[in-house]
Amino acid sequence: MLRFGIVGTGRISDWVLKGAVQDPRFKATAVCSRSADSAEAFIRKHPEAISPDASIFTSIGEMARSGAVDAVYIGTPNHTHCPYTVEALKAGVHVLCEKPLACNADEVRQMIRASSESGKCLMEAMISTLNPNFRAARGKIGDLGKIRHYSSSYCQYSSKYEALRQGIVSNSFNPQSGGGALADIGVYTTFPLTALFGRPLSVKSNVIKYPTAFGDTDIQGSMLLEYPGMTASLAYSKVVDSKLPTEICGENGNILLDAVHICRKASFAPHQAPSSGRGPESAVQIISEGLPKDEYFYEFEEFINTVEAGKTESEINSHEISLINREIMDMI
């Protein structure tokens, strides 16, 4: 059993708890929020996940030093990720931190160093790469032969865009809070790419910005990345919708993921003999395994497995992948 403190009582914490409780090793024993009232309300809201006598804190440092938790899940605005994580790690508790791990690569390095020095686990809560269907697709990549192209898109019209146009800036759009489309949803296109192929040779990007009282915020972008013998094209937006899938193209065939955020269907299509587009279509093989658990279950399963193994980082969402991914985001 791993005793968790939940840091932040916003919508993302609501979502992750639904998956966390599906792992019998998870136990929420404390909640930290800016006010005791909001922490109490959050506990009442989640009786299936949090004990009614859970401890309440308004300081992550006090929570981490209290002895009431073994680990914390951090679901607060992006600009707090680095200071909260470092404080928790130095206090001797493990950290599962919401994506993006930090606001820049220097912050990621600080967090990794704190994990190493404390001997406690730090993992970025990126659900995409832990999804069973993504992992099944990853295991099939060897059948593609030489990989030549990767394309991915995550464009989702934000419910908070109308408010932004009226001058109301939420954390997800506020550049001073580490917000913006890249940090909020564009990361779902860059992180899986990094997990599969590592550091690119070059990154070229185009970003559309929107003026706010807190500075310009990015609302949409696209990028072209170069790898040895391979290219990658990515797109993200919080002001338009898109249903484009993610595709990995090799000389022997293609892998198709219905969505990069939460993949529910993955398929493999081997190449047929060249026919100038006039021959039969490739016989598509379904390689997805389904999602028997809530999509957020898998990040808690991996995190708890890593802690129980006595490791400071996940082999899947590793520190190196988080750092390279943040460096790519910095270049964008």
N, C-alpha and C positions, 0 to 999 in steps of 0.2 A: 504494500500500500504506500502510495506517495502522496503526502499531504501538500495540497496546492493552495496558494494564495492567488486570488483573482485581482489583478490590478487594472482598474478601469471598468466602468459599468455601462458602457455604450453598447451599440447594436452588435459590434463584432463579438463582444463577450457573451451576449445572448446566443449568438450563433455557435460559437465554439463549445459552449457547455453542452449543447445537444449531442455533440460527438464525444466529448470528454467522458460523459457519464456511461458511455457504452464500453469503456475499458474498466473492468472491475478493480483495477489497481489505482484508479483515480479517486481522490477524495478532496473536496474543497472544504478547507477548514478556516478560511479567512477571506475577507474582501477589503480592498483598499480603494477609496474614492476620495475626491476632494472634500466631501462632506459626509459626516456620519449618517445623515438622513438618507442620502442617495445610496449609501452602502446597505442600510437597513432595508430600503425599498427593493434593492436588487436581490437581497437574500429572500425576501418574501416572494419575489417574482419567480424564483427558481427553487421551489421546495424539493424537487426531484434530484437536484444536483448539489444543493448546499444545505448543510444542517442549520436549523433555526438558531442554534447556539454558537454559530460561527463567530470568530473574533472579527472586530471591525477596527480598521485603521484609516487614518487620513495621511499617513506618511509611509512610503514604501520602505524607508530605512527602518522605521520602527517595526513594521511587519517582518522584515527580513531578520531582524535581530531578536524578535520576540520568542523564538523557539516554537512557534505555532505552525510553521510551514517548513517543508523540505525544498519546495520549488515554488516559483511564481510564474504565472502567465501574464505577460504585459500586453494589454490591448488599449493603450492610451495613444494620444496623438504622436505622430512620427518624431517630432522634435524632442520628445521626452524619452525615447527609446534608449539612447546611449547613456544619459545620466542615471536613469532608473536601473538599467541593466548592470552598469558598473557598480552602483551602490549595493544592489542585491548580491552580486557575485562576491564582492569584498566582504559582505556580511556572512557568506558561507552557504548560500542557497543557489540551487540550479535555476536557470532562466530559459523559458520558452517565450521568445519575443516575436510579436506580430511583424509581418512584412510591411514595408521594407525594413530591414534590420536597423538601418540608421539613415541619416540625412546625407552622409557623404562617406567616402572611403576611409578618411582619417578617423571618423567615429567608429567605423567597423573595426579598424585596427586596435583602437582602445578597448573595445569590447572583447575582442579575441585575446588580447593581452591579459585582461582581467580574468577571463576564463582559465587561461593557462596558469596564471599565478595563484589562483584560488583552488585549482583542481576541480572546479565545478562545471557542469555541463551548460553550454550555451547553444541553442539551436534556433534558427529562423523558422517561423511558423509559415512555411510556404506549402500549401496543400497540394499544388499541382504535381510536383515531382514524387509525392508519396502516394498519390492516387494509384490503386491497383491496375487500372487500365493503362495509365501512362507507363507504369513499370513493365506491363506486359508488352507494350509497344517498344520500350527500350530494349527488352530482351530479344526482339525480332530484328533489330537494326542490322545485325550481322548478315541477314539475308538480302539486304539492299545492295550489296556490293559497294562500289565507290559512291559515296554520297556527294551529290552535286549541289543540292539546294534545300533550304529549310524556309518555310514561310509560316507566319503565325499572325493572328489578328485578334484583338480583344477590344471591341468598340461597344460601349453600353451607355445609352443616354442616361445621364444622372438626374435623379429626382431633385437634386439640389441646384441644378443649373438655372432653373427659373428664379430661384432666390438670389443666385449670383448676379443675374441680369438686373435684379432690383437693388443691388448693392449689399446684399446680405451674404457674407463670406463664411462658409462652414470650414471646419478644419480640413476637410478633404480637398478644398480648393485654396486654402490659405498658405501662401508660400512661406510665411513666417512660422507656420506650424509644420513645415516639411510636406505640405500637401501639393496637389497638382495631379494631373491625369497620369503622368508617368509613374509617380510613387503609388498612386491608388490602384490603377489597373494595368498600366503599361508594364509593370514589373512582372506580371503574369506571362508576358511574352518573352522577356529577357532571361528570366531565371531558368526556365526549362531548357532554353537554348544553351545557356552557360553550363548547366548540369550535363548536357549531352556532348558539347563540343569544346567547352573551355574558353580560353581567352582568344578573341578575334585578332586578326592582323590589323584591321582598321574598322572605324565606325563613322558613317556619314548619316546625318539626321536632318530632318526638317520638323520644326516645332511651331505650332500655332499658339499664341499667347493671348490672354485676356487681361485687361487692366483692372486692378482692384485697389482699394485704399491701402492695402498692405504690400503692394508691388504687383508686377505682372505674374500671372499664374498660367501654367501650361494646361491647355484643354484638349489638345490633340497632337499627335506626332506620328512620324514614320521614320524608318531607318533602314539602311543597307549596310550589312556587315560582311567583311571578307574573311574567309578562313582558307588555309591551303587547299586549292582545288575546289573550293566550295563557296557559295554565297548564301546569305540569309536576308530575308526581307520581313520586317515587322511593322505592324500598325496598331495604334491604340487611340481611343477617343472617349471622352465623357460627354460629348455633345451630339453624337450620332450612334445609331445601332448598326451592327453588321453581323451577319451569320456565317462569315467565312470560316472554314475549318483550319486546322493546323496540318501541314503536310511536310513529310520528309521524303525527298526525292533522291533515289539512288539509280545507278545504271541497271540494276536488276529488278527494280520495282519501286513502289511507293507505299508509305504508311500514312494513313489518314486518321486524325483525331477530330471528333466532332466539335470539341471545344478545348482550349488550352487551360482554362480556369478549372473546370470540373469535367474531366473527360468521362463520358458515359458510354461511348462507343468508339472502338478503335478497329481499324481494318488494314489488311495487307493485300496489295494488288501486284502480283508479279507481272513483269513485262511479257507480252507476247512477241512473236516474231515481227520485225518491222513490216508494216503494210500500208504506209502512207495514210493512216487513219481509216482504212477501208476494211480492215479485218475485224474479227470478233472482239468484244470487250474482254478484258482480263477477268479471270475468275476471282472474285473478291473473297478473301478469307477473313472472317470475324475473329479477331484476336483478343477482344475485350473480355473481361471476366465478370463484369457487372460490379455494382457497389452494394454489397450486402449490409454495409454499415453507413452511418451518416458520413458525409464527405470530410468532416472535421475530426472524426475518430482517428484517422490514420496518422495525423500529426502527433496526437497524444500517444498513440501506440508506439511510434518511432522514438519519441522523446523519452518515454518511460523505459523502453527497451535499452536505450543508450545509457540512461542513468543507472539502470540495474546492472549493466555490463561494466560500470566503472569508467566509462569513457567521457571525455570532455566535449566531444563533438560527434554528430551523426555521420555515418559513412555516406548517406544520401544527400542531405542538406548540410554539407560540410562547411567549415569555416572558410576554406579556400574558395568554394563556389560562391558563398555570400560575399566575399571580398571582391572577387572578379566581377560578379554581377553588379555590385555597387560602383565599381570603377567604370563599367560600361554605362551605367545610368549617369554618372558624373560627366562622361564625355558627351552624352546626349544633351 
